[in-house]
């Protein structure tokens, strides 16, 4: 089921430990599989999806998985995140900045009352499992338009609330996926606010990519011209540290 609901106009603001899959084996076989033919995969998908708007399969509530696994981070352990959980994310804000004309700082209520999209999709993890869940959230493209994305921006980076082995967790996508109608910042799952285990208060759903791209615990969204200067330079924690391919299209 798909629906775009306009309740109130978006109120403009001012200015993971892990993604959906973090316990992914680092065996050479899996890494070889993940890195095989990335360029060909990306080129083939972009060619097949000429209008860049083709949708991932969507389902009905009857198809919802009885259990949607909580893997990756269970709960970020930073003092800041613990404070947010304790006060129900009352003072949490999402920052949208970088190559934008008008940086934003949006509260969770503002995001919940913004124009939203609800979709029931399948999460495919490289660990070999899948689950179907219902997600509701703000289309990422709406926020990028509200912020006035610069013509120099090429990638959208998601900075998350946690670290892994002392390194910040982050992910990134290109503008094709950023403006895809199914790419949303989900604040609700199966009709209820996100649980901490599933990425509260906000997680990415980019439905045409594998689970490790679905960043949880999003704190900041940054528009950039290049990924080279960020952390390990490859566009994501697993890409930098385990050799996973940046583009994980399915």
Secondary structure as UniProt FT lines:
FT   STRAND          2..5
FT   HELIX           28..35
FT   TURN            36..37
FT   HELIX           38..48
FT   TURN            50..51
FT   HELIX           61..63
FT   HELIX           79..86
FT   TURN            87..91
FT   STRAND          93..98
FT   STRAND          104..107
FT   HELIX           108..112
FT   STRAND          116..124
FT   TURN            126..127
FT   STRAND          130..139
FT   HELIX           140..147
FT   TURN            151..152
FT   STRAND          155..164
FT   TURN            165..166
FT   STRAND          167..174
FT   HELIX           175..178
FT   TURN            181..182
FT   STRAND          184..189
FT   TURN            190..191
FT   STRAND          192..193
FT   TURN            196..201
FT   STRAND          203..205
FT   TURN            207..208
FT   HELIX           211..213
FT   STRAND          218..224
FT   TURN            228..229
FT   TURN            231..232
FT   HELIX           237..242
//
